[in-house]
Amino acid sequence: MQIKYFSWVKEQIGVDAENITLKDNIETIIDLINHLKSKNEKYNRAFKDISIIRCAVNMEVTNLDEKINDNDEIAFFPPMTGG
């Protein structure tokens, strides 16, 4: 799975993308976030308030309870504004 990070999420974590292999207990985006938060303090800070995290699966914005699989591309970003 490829994970991409944008804006301040990328700045907090320190990378713009990474590849991981899903573990069996990771079925949804929220499961993935919880897994990432357990990696280290950088991820924990970036995902501290998940109510302000937006995500996309395969370039389509979705909810945190979306089912995911190892072939997906996941993107995390802050709320977007218009203008």
N, C-alpha and C positions, 0 to 999 in steps of 0.2 A: 504494500500500500504506500502510495506517496502522500505525504502531508505537506501542505504549503501554509506558510504563516505570512500575514500582511500587517502593515502599519505597526502600531505599538505592540501587538502580539509578537511580531517578529523581533522587535527591539528588546522585549523582555526575555525572550528565549535565546536570542543570539544567533539564530540561523533562519534562513528564509524557506528551507525545505528539508525534508528527510524522508527516508524510506524505512518502513518497518514491516515486520511480519506479524499479523494479528495472532494473539493468543486465543485459545478456545473460549475464554470467558468474556471476550470483547465482541459484543453483538451490535451495539448502538454507538452513536457518537458520544453520548454521555459516558458510556463505558470506556471509550477511547480517552476522553478527557481525564477521567479518574486514573486511568493507567499512566497517562503522561504526567499528571500531577505527582504521582508517586516516584517518578524518575529522579527529580531533584528540585531544589528551591526555585530555580528559574521558571520551570513549568508551573509550579505551585503558584507563584506570583502572577504569571500571565493568565492563569485560569481561576484566580481567586474568586472573582465574581462572574460566574457563568451566565448570569442574567444579561450581561452586556456583550457576550460573545455571539457572533453570528457565524454560520458555517454553510458550506456548500459541499455537496457530494456530486462528483463528476460535473462540476460547473453549474449545478442547479442549487439555488438557495433552499435550505430545508431546516427542519426542526432538530433539536438535540436528541430526540428519541428515534430518529431515522435509523433503520437497519443498515449495516455496512458489511462489506466483505473485503477480502485481501486484494482484489483487483481495482478497488475504488481509488479515486483521487479525492482527498479531503482538504478543504481550505478553511482556515480560521481567520476571522477579521473582526474589527470593531464595527459598531453600527455605522451605516452610511448615511450621509446627509445629501439632500438635493441642492440644486442651485444653478 
